[in-house]
Amino acid sequence: GRAGVMWSVVGGVAAAAVAVHCARRRDGHRRRGDDGAGAAGGGAAAEAADGRYVRTPLGALSKAVHREEPAVVARKRATLRGAVGPEPPRPRVRVRLRVPEDARRLEEAELCGGSGVKLVHFVRHGEAASNAAARLHGSQEYKSPAWFDARLTDLGKAQAKDVSEYIGERRLEVEAVFLSPLRRAAETACIAWSSRAAETHSPFIACEQLRERAHGNPCDSRLPRAELQELFPCVDFSLVAPRDNLSGETWAAVAARAAGFLDWLADRPERHVAVVTHSAFLLALFNAVFEDQDLPGAKEWFETAEIRTLVLTFEGSCDEHGTEGTA
């Protein structure tokens, strides 16, 4: 059936990914390391190479990545800008961005004594079967029913483990992991964050607002909530509709959805969180909703399993200093 092989995330996903991929990753990364170490996510120059990932100005990128074609990225960015026009959607609260001095600390929020300042790790899911098929056979593969609510490939799971390594080395102990309800995002979140979240008892919360743009591709449709809950028992799907009712989205609608997510996030009590989502959502968020910010590398395309860390200051919180932008 569409749900595929039922498997438990709790205590199993990370171990299964390691067992399947650890042998091939060593050889694979040796072959791909030189290609990945020369550039960071979205074309930004790498600051340093560590282990299985490459450091970027705003975070890290797995060395095991097949980069998106620049022409494809340029076309999507131009389409987005044309769709949202000169006045793109904005959250109801003012948001300022800056690069944290130390991603392992949230001193600013602690000094504020409130939730107006948040440390957010934005993550794109690892490579999915639909991504791999499109890379090998062309973009028409995204329209294939074979990739309905696409799962991660072996490479995608390895990429998620690379994110996990980055997280573990920095002991990024988030208070919550917010994720898209599509399977590739849920798998990425559970592989990348499960070991850290288990230590802190941090919840995994699926949020419909974090979905990929739903414009007719089967890979961007999702399973019913009950099936997703059975596949990912550690994820809370209570905020997700029982059945998929999202379709026909324009780029302007995606940008509005991203702005709405920021409003929702602003009202959440957590101050240190992870957000696991998709390329179209992230493109709209960083190129439309965060239109006026000017952080190096922020507007670039998110590659698969790329992580970027930012401090978001919401209106009404204590004054922040340093390099920042405004949404």
Buried (B, 14 or more C-beta within 10 A) or exposed (E): EEBEEEEEBEEEBBEBBBEEBEEEBEEBBEEBBEEBBEBBBBBBEBEEBBEBBBBBBBBBBBBBBBBBEEEEBEEBBEEBBEBBEEEBBBBEBBBBBBBBEEBEEBEBBEEBEBBBBBBBBBBBBBBBBBBBBBBEEEEEBBEBEEBBBBBBBBBBBBBBBBBBBBBEEBEBBBBBBBBBBBBBBBBBBBBBBBBBBEEEEBBBBBBBBBBBBBBEBBBBBBBBBEBBBBBBEBBBBEBBEEEBEBEEBBBBBBBBBBBBBBBBBBEBEBBBBBBBBBBBBBBBBBBBBBBEBEBEBBBBBBBBBBBBBBBBBBEEBEEBEEEBBBB
